[in-house]
Every structure is written in C-alpha cells, then in structure tokens.
Amino acid sequence: MMEIIDRQYLREVDFTKEEQRAKTRNLHQYDPTKLRNPIIPVVMPQVETAVSYQASVFLTGIPIFGVVAAPAFIDQALALEAIIADQSIRGSWIRNFMLAFRDGFKYNLFALEVAWESITTPLIETVIGAEGKARADIWQGNVIRRRDPYNLIWDTRYNLPEVHTRGEFAGYVDIVSRTELKQYVESIPIKQVQNLKAAFESVWAGGTNSSGYSGYYIPPLNPDALVENDSYLKTTDWMAWAQLSQSTTPNKINYSNVYERAVLYGRIIPSDFGLRVPQPNTPQIWKFVIINRQVLIVAQRMTNAHNYLPIIFGQPSENGLGYQDKSIASNATPYQNVATSLMTANMAARRRAVSDRGIYDPSRVAASDINSDNPAAKIPVRPAAYGQPLSEVYFSIPFKDDQSVNNTAEMQLVMQMADYANGQNRAKQGQFTKGNRTKFEFQDIMGNASARDQMTAMLIEDQTMSPIKEILKINILQYQPQSTLLDRNKKTLIEVDPVKLRQAVMAFKVSDGLVPAEKIISGEEFAVALQAIGSSPQIGSAYNIAPMFSYLMKTRGADLTPFEKPPEQIMYEQALAAWQNTVQMLLKQNSQLQQNQLPPQPLPQNFNYNPNPNGNATNQQV
C-alpha cells in the first residue's frame, strides 16, 4: 500500500503503451510533438500543504522545544533550553521531523527514534616535546531520527500511538558501510559489544555474493531516478581496486563493504532467555543489534527512567479504526485518478485530432506512407491505382470532439472535491482565489479552513510530541554531564550543572509550537497584571514587583537578574531619599543652618553596600 501511495505521490502510475512510447520519444529522440498523458497532481499538493502547516506549528520556534519553570528554577530552565537547542542542531531535528510529518500524511504512519547516544571523534593531542597522543573527544546527547516506514518493525497488536507504552517490540533495519559500522561500535561501551569479528566478516544477504533474503527494502518507484534502484546499494570493493589482498592471518578481519543492521527494542522477561541479570522475572526494555541477520553484537538493557520504547509512532488521522484509518494521500488518490482519467481522455482527443483516422485500400497505397510521421510527406499510389479516382483509395473518418470542454470543467470539480475531503482550499496551497473579500472576511475563512489542521496538530502533540518531550527531558536529567554551552539566542555561555537540573526536575515544563511558553506561563495575563500593579499602589505594595518583572523578561529571553538591586542598595537608597527630604524641609524652615547642624548623611557602609564592586566603598557625601 505504501508503494501505491508513493507512486501516486510521484505521479508514476501510467505504464500504458501510448505513455511509454511518448515518454521515450520526448526524452531520448527529442520529439516534442508526441503527447504524453499527464498525471494531475492532487495527492502531492494535499500532502505538502498539510506538512507545511505542521512544520509551521512545531518547527519554526528557536529552539524547537522551549523550557519554562518556576521562578526559583529559571536558571536551570535556561540551561535545559540551551542543551535542547544544542542537541537539536547537532542532530538535525528539523529535517527528521519534516520527513516524519510527510510519512504521516502519506501513509498515516510515521516513526521517530529518540535515544541518548555518544559520538566519538578521534583527535590528535600534540604536547610540546612529546609525540602526538590519540584520545577520544565524546559528545553525548539526544538524537531524533526519522525511521523509514518501509523498514520498520513493530508490535501490530497495538495501535500505533500506543506502541511505545504498551508494545512488546519496535525496531528498524538500515544499511551501513564498513566505516560507519566501525564508528557505531566505537560509540558503544566495549563491555556491551560482542562477536565483532564474526559481524565484520559476515556477508550481507542483499549483496552480490549471496542469494539470501535481505531485510532492507527499497521500493522501485521512480524509473528516472538519479541512481538506478537495482544498483542503489552496489558498492565498490576498494581493496580489490587498490590491488590489496585480504590477509589470511588469524588476527586479520576480512571486512565487507556494506552491512545490514537491525536494531530492535523489546520488552522481555530476562528469565525466559536464561539471562542472569538483576530482577530477572520483571519485564525490562532491552536493545538488540543484529548484523546481516546473522550476528548479535549488542544485547543491552535500557535503563531509561521514562520506561518507553524509544521509537515513538504517530498517526495523524486517528478515528478509532486503528490501521484502517486513511491518510490524506489515500483520501486524495481516487480524485487524482478520476481527474487524470478526464485529462487522459482530452489527450486522446488531441491525438485523434492530430493523427486523424481513415480507411484506405492497401492494394493501392502502402501502410508506411499512410502512417508517416512527416506531416508534409507525399503519398505515392501503387500502379494498381492508375487511372482510378483517388477518392476511392482513402476515406477519412470524421472526428467531432464535443466532450473536452465538459471534461475540463468536471476535472476542476473533482479537484475541488479532493479539497473538501481533506479540509483544504486553494489559498492554503498558495493559489490565487477569485472574489472580493475584506481582510477580516479572508481571515475568518482561513481560520475556519485551518480548523482540521489544528485538530491534527493537537493529535500529533498528544501522540508524539508529549512523549518525545518527556524522553528528552528525562534523558538529559539522567545522563547529561557537566559542561558549558553557548546559548545561540542570547550569545552567552551557560554552565550546565546536572545536580541542579535533577533537583529542579519536577518544576520543568517543555513547550513547543502548539503549546508555547506564553500559554504555559500565562504571559498575556501576566503582562496585564503588571499594568494593573503599576497603576494600583495597593496591589504593588503586596508584591515584589521587580523580581516578578525580571522573571517575566527572563522567560522572554532577556535575563535582567544581573541588573537587580541587592537589598543593601535598596535600603541605602531609601535611607538616602528620606535624609534628602528631611534636609530640604529643614532648609526651607531655616536657610541659615550650617552643615554640622544637619542630621548625619547615611553612608553605603552603614548598610553593608559597596557602590563600587571593583574597588572600595567611599565615604563621599552627597
């Protein structure tokens, strides 16, 4: 079914003789006069419009996931936000989310793997007076990867949004090169990797040296792809190209050029497999990595605190029918087929009008002359036709096309029906819409038109975004090492203290485009409250306005904490203002008073306040 949908999406569904001949003449013989059967694009615009809306909701924020917290933990919230921003850039989260959204609207199925991984980068550390010494520079963080639906494995006993919480297993198959597999092994603690030599020497079942079954599948969809499908995974034996033979010594590994890697997460009861681990009779989540369907190299217990399978599935159209729910592409496919059929009928009429049809006498005229491609070619008659009327040699069949106009109108109607089926309109697809409407009327129409997209966004938020945010937060709190990160928005360095992050775990709320920080912290209501406080002395006297304002600005990205006055400065300034008022009143009563007759001026040191942090407090009087 996914192949059928993808062919409709790519408009590669017409394999008729006329289409293939015209295509060949257009492409290879440079004959533009041959009319092809165009496939009316209905599925692709519907899918891309839905993807664009969800991308604008979830992926336009910087960072993708914001973090807010109670005022006491605002520093830790900013640190967590900086961590998420750094990991999203390193992991190309936006690209993977967009690919996943497109899968969801094509197949009503998408999957995202959310896992904590380490990336090992070999470096050379040069020391003066000594030789270079190899070391490993390791980056740790959350990675989010879209997994190809054609190569997914999951527990179909449960609905897709429930697999990560209730399912027994979920996984995927992919293809890796020799160097990538080597890097993958290096990123895993050595105690958790086994059977490496057997894995590296195993032969991929999809290779040319074996006729076994391959678990990795690439659908044959586009015949004009840049790389042909049958040679997509063919690799060059660089050892043979360089004329280097593999060593036959026992310690040497005979590598292959390509490997099939199957990653499977499963909820297992260890005692069923004879595993001698703590709590063997309690269901646990384990990760298994199998190379070339032959060698198990990793069997690792996942100690994540969230207790989810780290592959989150989504189903944008969930109507309670499980796997029978249709996607946007499936809904639009019948309308694309009908519209294409109407257009094909028009093309057939054009071919009929251009080529003409007739009845001829083959004994008098050759078939090659009648069917010549040259529109100006002369037609010779055979000797048997000499002396006879030429009107008896050929009779033209009249052609009358009275349906093309109706077909075109019906085709437009069918395309509008596709919009109705998926709740879209021309304006959402970037197309001009005729009609005189005011700005507010247009906004009302577009607001109603996006209602179904908003419902889909709410469903995606609950199905996938919420568990993903929970996994990200818990993984960071569980595994994040102490480090210093650059906040790309504020251009400041943020110290990450894992201990403080874990102490503030219950205070964090991770937001996204659908649930922005303004909703979580009630930003609009807070701003109105500040206005009320500023205009009402009674309310202002009951709250600490300055810390409240700093908290609001900090949630908006402006940290005003360094500019807050310490309590000692506030007490000194208040005492100084009271002294100035007193002196002014005394001078008004008696302008002849001497300085020694005035009350003593408050000094900063009287309140333990240093107005010059870079030097010593002075006794200078005002």
C-alpha positions in Angstrom: 0.0 0.0 0.0 2.9 2.4 0.7 4.3 1.7 -2.8 0.9 2.5 -4.3 0.7 5.8 -2.4 4.2 6.7 -3.3 3.6 6.1 -7.0 0.5 8.4 -6.8 2.6 11.0 -4.9 5.4 10.8 -7.5 2.8 10.5 -10.4 4.5 7.3 -11.7 1.3 5.3 -12.3 0.9 5.4 -16.1 2.5 2.4 -17.8 0.3 2.3 -20.9 1.9 1.7 -24.3 1.0 5.2 -25.5 2.5 6.9 -22.5 5.7 4.9 -22.6 6.2 5.5 -26.3 5.6 9.2 -26.0 7.9 9.4 -23.0 10.7 7.7 -24.9 10.3 9.9 -27.9 10.2 13.0 -25.7 13.3 12.1 -23.7 15.6 10.2 -26.0 14.6 11.0 -29.6 13.8 14.7 -28.9 10.4 14.6 -30.5 8.2 17.1 -28.6 5.2 16.5 -30.8 4.3 13.3 -29.1 1.6 14.0 -26.5 2.1 12.3 -23.1 -0.7 11.5 -20.6 -0.2 14.0 -17.7 -1.0 12.8 -14.2 -3.0 15.6 -12.5 -1.2 16.5 -9.2 -3.7 16.1 -6.4 -2.0 13.9 -3.9 1.3 15.7 -3.7 -0.2 19.2 -3.1 -2.5 17.9 -0.5 0.3 16.2 1.4 2.7 19.1 1.1 0.1 21.6 2.3 -0.5 19.5 5.4 3.2 19.1 6.0 3.7 22.9 5.7 1.1 23.7 8.3 2.5 21.2 10.9 6.1 22.4 10.2 4.9 26.0 10.8 3.4 24.9 14.1 6.1 22.7 15.6 9.4 23.6 13.8 9.6 27.4 13.5 10.5 28.1 17.1 14.1 28.8 18.2 14.7 26.4 19.9 12.1 23.8 18.7 11.3 23.0 22.3 11.3 25.8 24.8 11.6 25.3 28.6 9.9 27.2 31.4 10.0 26.7 35.1 9.0 28.2 38.4 10.9 31.4 39.3 13.2 29.5 41.7 14.4 27.3 38.9 14.5 29.7 36.0 18.3 29.4 35.7 18.1 25.6 35.4 15.3 26.1 32.8 17.5 28.2 30.7 20.3 25.7 30.9 17.9 22.9 29.9 16.7 25.0 26.9 20.3 25.6 25.8 21.0 21.9 26.0 18.0 21.1 23.8 18.9 23.8 21.3 22.4 22.4 21.0 21.2 18.9 20.6 18.6 19.9 18.0 21.2 21.5 15.8 23.7 18.6 16.1 21.0 16.1 15.4 19.2 17.8 12.5 15.9 17.5 14.3 14.0 19.8 11.9 14.9 17.6 8.9 13.9 14.4 10.6 10.6 15.9 11.9 9.7 17.1 8.4 10.4 13.7 6.9 8.3 12.1 9.6 5.4 14.5 9.0 5.5 13.7 5.3 5.4 10.0 6.1 2.4 10.5 8.3 0.3 12.3 5.7 1.3 9.8 3.0 0.8 6.6 4.9 -0.9 7.7 8.1 2.1 6.3 9.9 5.5 7.7 11.0 8.1 6.8 13.5 10.8 8.8 15.3 13.6 7.2 17.3 14.6 9.2 20.4 17.7 8.0 22.0 20.7 9.1 24.0 23.8 8.5 22.1 27.5 9.2 22.2 29.6 10.5 19.3 33.2 9.7 19.4 35.6 11.8 17.4 39.2 10.7 17.2 41.6 13.6 17.7 45.4 14.1 17.9 46.5 15.9 21.0 50.0 17.4 20.5 52.2 18.0 23.5 55.4 20.1 23.3 58.4 17.9 23.5 56.4 14.7 23.1 54.8 12.7 20.3 51.2 13.1 19.4 48.8 11.0 21.5 45.5 9.8 20.3 42.4 10.5 22.5 38.6 10.5 22.1 36.5 13.6 22.2 33.0 12.4 23.0 29.7 14.3 22.6 26.7 13.0 24.3 23.1 14.0 23.7 19.6 13.2 22.5 19.2 12.3 18.8 15.9 12.2 17.0 15.8 10.3 13.7 13.0 9.6 11.3 12.8 5.9 10.6 11.9 4.7 7.1 8.4 3.1 7.2 9.4 0.5 4.6 12.0 -0.9 7.0 10.1 -0.6 10.3 9.4 -3.4 12.8 6.7 -3.0 15.4 4.1 -4.8 17.5 0.9 -4.6 15.4 -1.2 -5.9 18.3 -1.4 -2.3 19.5 -2.4 0.9 17.8 0.5 3.0 16.6 0.3 5.7 19.3 0.4 3.0 22.0 3.4 1.0 20.8 5.9 3.0 22.9 4.0 2.4 26.1 2.2 -1.0 25.6 4.0 -2.6 22.7 6.4 -5.5 23.2 8.9 -4.6 20.5 9.8 -2.0 17.9 12.8 -1.6 15.7 14.1 -0.9 12.2 16.6 -2.1 9.6 19.1 0.1 7.8 22.2 -0.2 5.7 25.7 0.9 6.9 29.1 0.9 5.4 32.2 -0.6 6.9 33.4 2.7 8.4 30.0 3.7 9.7 29.6 0.3 11.5 33.1 0.8 12.9 32.2 4.2 14.2 28.9 2.9 15.7 30.8 0.2 17.5 33.3 2.7 18.9 30.5 4.8 20.3 29.2 1.9 22.5 31.0 0.9 25.7 33.2 -2.0 24.9 31.6 -4.2 27.6 28.3 -4.1 25.7 29.7 -5.2 22.3 30.4 -8.8 21.4 31.1 -11.0 18.4 32.7 -8.2 16.4 35.0 -10.3 14.2 32.1 -12.5 13.2 29.9 -9.5 12.5 32.5 -7.7 10.3 33.2 -10.9 8.3 29.6 -11.7 7.8 28.2 -11.3 4.3 25.1 -9.1 3.6 22.2 -11.2 2.3 21.4 -8.4 -0.2 24.9 -8.4 -1.7 26.1 -9.9 -4.9 27.9 -12.8 -3.2 24.8 -14.3 -1.6 21.3 -15.1 -2.8 19.8 -15.0 0.7 16.9 -12.8 1.8 17.5 -9.2 2.6 15.5 -7.4 5.3 16.2 -4.0 3.9 13.8 -2.9 1.2 14.0 -0.1 -1.3 10.7 0.3 -3.3 11.1 0.6 -7.1 9.2 3.8 -7.7 10.9 6.3 -10.0 12.3 4.8 -13.2 14.1 8.1 -13.9 15.9 8.3 -10.5 19.5 9.6 -10.4 20.7 6.3 -9.2 19.0 3.2 -10.5 17.2 1.1 -7.9 18.9 -2.2 -8.6 22.4 -0.5 -8.2 21.5 1.7 -5.3 23.3 -0.4 -2.8 26.1 -1.8 -5.0 29.4 -0.9 -3.6 33.0 -0.8 -4.9 35.5 -3.3 -3.5 38.2 -0.7 -2.8 40.6 -3.4 -1.6 40.4 -5.1 -5.0 40.5 -1.8 -6.8 43.7 -0.9 -5.0 45.0 -4.4 -5.7 45.4 -5.2 -2.0 44.5 -8.7 -1.0 42.8 -9.5 2.3 45.2 -11.1 4.8 44.5 -14.7 5.8 46.2 -14.4 9.2 44.0 -15.3 12.2 44.1 -11.8 13.7 43.1 -10.0 10.5 39.5 -9.2 9.7 38.1 -9.7 6.2 35.7 -6.8 6.1 32.7 -6.4 3.8 31.8 -3.2 2.1 28.1 -3.0 3.2 26.2 -4.4 6.2 22.6 -4.7 7.1 22.0 -3.5 10.7 18.8 -4.4 12.5 18.1 -2.5 15.7 15.3 -4.0 17.9 14.0 -2.7 21.2 12.0 -5.2 23.1 10.2 -5.7 26.5 11.4 -9.0 27.7 11.4 -11.1 30.8 15.1 -12.0 31.2 14.5 -15.3 32.9 12.7 -16.5 29.7 16.1 -16.3 27.9 18.3 -17.5 30.8 19.8 -14.1 31.4 21.5 -13.7 34.7 20.7 -10.1 35.5 19.1 -8.3 38.4 15.3 -8.7 38.7 15.2 -11.4 36.0 11.4 -12.0 36.4 10.5 -8.3 35.9 9.7 -7.1 32.3 12.6 -4.9 31.1 13.4 -3.0 28.0 16.5 -4.3 26.1 18.2 -3.2 22.9 19.5 -5.8 20.4 21.6 -5.1 17.4 22.0 -7.8 14.7 24.3 -7.6 11.8 23.4 -9.2 8.4 20.6 -11.1 10.1 23.3 -13.4 11.5 25.4 -12.0 14.3 24.1 -10.4 17.5 26.6 -7.8 18.6 24.7 -5.8 21.3 22.3 -7.0 24.0 21.9 -4.1 26.3 19.4 -3.3 29.0 17.9 0.2 28.6 17.9 1.9 32.0 15.9 4.9 30.9 13.7 6.3 33.6 10.8 7.0 31.2 10.3 3.3 30.6 9.3 3.9 26.9 10.3 2.0 23.8 12.5 4.8 22.3 10.6 4.6 18.9 7.6 6.9 19.0 4.9 6.2 16.4 2.4 8.7 15.1 -0.9 8.5 13.2 -2.1 11.9 12.1 -5.6 10.6 11.2 -6.8 8.6 14.1 -10.5 7.9 14.0 -10.6 4.8 16.3 -10.4 2.4 13.4 -6.7 1.5 14.1 -4.8 0.5 10.9 -7.9 1.0 8.7 -7.8 4.8 9.1 -7.0 6.5 5.8 -4.3 9.1 5.3 -4.6 12.4 3.4 -2.8 10.8 0.4 -5.3 7.8 0.5 -8.2 10.2 0.6 -6.9 12.2 -2.4 -5.9 9.2 -4.6 -9.4 8.4 -6.0 -9.8 12.1 -7.0 -6.4 12.2 -8.7 -7.3 9.0 -10.6 -10.6 10.5 -11.8 -9.1 13.8 -12.7 -6.3 12.0 -14.6 -8.8 9.9 -16.5 -10.6 13.0 -17.7 -7.3 14.6 -18.7 -6.2 11.4 -20.5 -9.5 11.5 -22.5 -8.7 15.0 -23.6 -5.2 13.9 -24.6 -6.7 11.0 -26.6 -8.9 13.5 -28.4 -5.9 15.7 -29.2 -4.0 12.7 -30.6 -7.1 11.8 -32.6 -7.4 15.3 -34.0 -3.7 15.5 -34.9 -3.2 12.0 -36.3 -6.6 11.6 -38.0 -8.2 8.2 -38.8 -9.2 6.8 -42.1 -9.9 3.7 -44.3 -7.6 3.0 -47.2 -7.1 0.4 -49.8 -3.8 -1.4 -49.1 -3.6 -2.7 -52.6 -3.3 0.9 -53.9 -1.5 2.7 -51.0 1.3 1.4 -48.7 0.6 1.5 -44.9 4.1 3.1 -44.3 3.1 6.0 -46.5 -0.3 6.5 -44.8 1.3 6.4 -41.2 4.3 8.5 -42.0 5.4 10.9 -39.2 6.3 13.6 -41.7 3.2 15.8 -42.0 4.4 17.2 -45.4 5.3 13.8 -46.9 3.8 13.0 -50.4 1.8 9.8 -50.7 2.5 7.7 -53.9 -0.1 5.3 -55.2 0.7 1.9 -56.5 0.4 1.0 -60.2 -3.0 -0.7 -59.5 -4.5 2.7 -58.7 -3.5 4.2 -62.0 -6.5 5.5 -64.0 -8.9 5.3 -61.0 -10.4 8.1 -58.9 -8.2 8.8 -55.8 -11.3 9.3 -53.7 -11.8 5.6 -53.7 -8.3 5.0 -52.3 -8.7 6.7 -48.9 -11.7 7.7 -46.9 -11.3 10.0 -43.8 -13.4 9.2 -40.8 -14.8 12.5 -39.5 -13.9 13.5 -35.9 -16.0 15.6 -33.7 -14.8 16.5 -30.2 -17.7 17.8 -28.0 -16.5 16.4 -24.6 -13.2 18.0 -24.0 -14.8 21.2 -22.6 -17.0 19.1 -20.3 -14.1 17.0 -19.2 -12.1 20.1 -18.2 -15.0 21.5 -16.1 -15.5 18.2 -14.4 -11.8 17.8 -13.7 -11.9 21.1 -11.8 -14.9 19.9 -9.9 -13.2 16.7 -9.0 -10.1 18.5 -7.7 -12.4 20.7 -5.5 -13.9 17.6 -4.1 -10.4 16.4 -3.1 -10.0 19.7 -1.2 -13.4 19.1 0.5 -12.4 15.6 1.5 -9.2 16.8 3.2 -10.4 20.1 4.5 -8.2 22.3 2.3 -8.6 25.2 -0.1 -6.8 26.9 -2.9 -5.5 29.7 -0.8 -3.8 27.3 1.7 -2.0 25.8 -1.3 -0.7 29.2 -2.4 -3.1 29.5 -5.3 -5.0 32.6 -6.3 -8.6 32.7 -5.3 -11.1 35.0 -7.1 -13.6 37.0 -5.2 -14.0 40.4 -3.4 -13.4 39.9 0.3 -12.3 42.2 3.0 -9.2 41.4 5.1 -11.3 40.2 8.1 -13.5 38.1 5.9 -10.5 36.4 4.4 -9.0 35.8 7.9 -12.3 34.3 9.1 -12.4 31.9 6.1 -8.7 30.8 6.5 -9.3 30.4 10.3 -12.2 28.0 9.6 -10.2 26.3 6.9 -7.3 25.5 9.3 -9.6 24.1 11.9 -8.9 20.5 10.8 -5.2 21.1 10.6 -5.4 22.4 14.2 -7.1 19.2 15.3 -4.4 17.2 13.6 -1.7 19.3 15.4 -3.4 18.6 18.7 -3.4 14.9 17.9 0.3 14.9 17.0 1.0 16.9 20.1 -0.6 14.2 22.3 0.6 11.2 20.3 4.2 12.1 19.7 5.4 15.5 20.9 4.4 14.9 24.5 6.3 11.6 24.9 9.2 13.0 22.9 9.5 16.0 25.2 9.3 13.7 28.2 12.0 11.4 26.8 14.2 14.4 26.0 13.8 15.9 29.5 14.4 12.7 31.4 17.3 11.6 29.3 19.0 15.0 29.9 18.3 14.8 33.6 19.6 11.2 33.7 22.7 11.3 31.5 23.7 14.9 30.9 27.3 15.5 32.0 28.6 18.8 33.4 29.5 21.2 30.6 29.5 24.7 29.3 27.2 25.5 26.3 26.7 28.6 24.2 23.2 30.0 24.2 22.9 30.9 20.5 20.0 33.2 21.0 21.5 35.3 23.8 25.2 34.8 22.8 26.1 33.9 26.3 27.8 30.9 28.0 25.6 28.8 30.2 27.1 26.5 32.9 25.2 23.1 33.0 25.1 21.6 36.4 23.5 18.2 36.3 22.9 18.1 40.1 20.9 21.4 40.0 19.0 20.2 36.9 17.9 17.0 38.7 16.9 18.9 41.8 14.5 21.0 39.7 13.1 18.1 37.6 9.5 18.5 38.8 9.4 22.2 38.0 10.2 22.0 34.3 7.6 22.2 31.5 8.8 21.7 27.9 6.9 23.7 25.3 6.6 23.6 21.6 4.8 25.4 18.8 1.4 24.1 19.7 1.9 24.7 23.5 4.1 27.8 23.5 5.7 29.2 26.6 3.2 32.0 26.6 0.4 29.6 27.3 2.3 27.7 30.0 3.3 30.7 32.0 0.2 32.8 31.0 2.3 35.5 29.5 -0.6 37.8 28.3 -2.3 37.6 31.7 1.0 38.3 33.4 1.5 41.4 31.3 -2.0 42.7 32.1 -1.2 42.1 35.8 1.9 44.1 35.6 0.0 47.0 34.2 -2.5 46.7 37.0 0.3 46.6 39.5 1.9 49.7 38.1 -1.4 51.7 38.2 -2.6 50.4 41.6 -0.4 51.2 44.7 -2.4 48.8 46.9 -1.6 45.9 44.6 2.0 47.0 44.2 2.5 47.1 47.9 1.5 43.5 48.3 4.0 42.0 45.7 7.7 42.2 44.9 7.3 43.9 41.5 11.0 43.9 40.5 11.6 40.1 40.8 8.3 39.5 39.1 9.3 41.7 36.2 12.7 40.0 35.9 11.1 36.6 35.8 8.7 37.6 33.0 11.6 39.1 31.0 13.7 36.0 31.6 11.0 33.8 30.1 11.1 36.0 27.1 14.9 35.6 26.7 16.1 38.7 28.4 17.9 38.0 31.7 17.6 41.1 33.9 18.9 39.4 37.1 22.4 41.0 36.9 20.7 44.4 37.0 18.6 43.8 40.0 19.5 45.9 43.0 20.7 44.0 46.1 18.7 44.5 49.3 21.5 46.5 50.9 21.4 49.0 48.0 17.7 49.4 48.2 17.9 50.1 52.0 20.7 52.6 51.4 18.8 54.4 48.7 15.6 54.5 50.7 17.5 56.0 53.7 19.3 58.5 51.5 16.0 59.6 50.0 14.5 60.1 53.4 17.6 62.1 54.6 17.3 64.3 51.5 13.7 65.1 52.2 14.5 65.9 55.8 17.3 68.2 54.8 15.1 70.0 52.3 12.4 70.6 54.8 14.9 72.0 57.4 16.5 74.3 54.9 13.1 75.7 53.9 12.4 76.5 57.6 15.9 77.9 58.2 18.1 78.7 55.3 21.0 79.7 57.7 21.6 76.2 59.0 25.2 75.0 58.9 26.2 71.6 57.7 27.2 70.5 61.2 23.6 71.3 62.3 22.1 68.9 59.8 21.4 65.2 60.6 24.2 62.9 59.5 24.0 61.6 55.9 23.6 57.8 55.5 26.7 56.1 54.1 26.8 52.9 52.0 29.0 51.1 54.5 26.3 51.7 57.1 24.2 49.2 55.1 27.0 46.8 54.0 26.6 48.2 50.5 29.5 48.7 48.2 28.6 51.0 45.3 31.9 50.3 43.5 32.2 46.5 43.2 35.6 46.8 41.5 37.1 49.0 44.3 36.5 50.1 47.9 33.4 51.8 49.2 33.9 55.6 49.7 32.7 58.0 52.3 31.8 60.6 49.8 28.7 62.6 50.9 26.0 63.9 48.6 
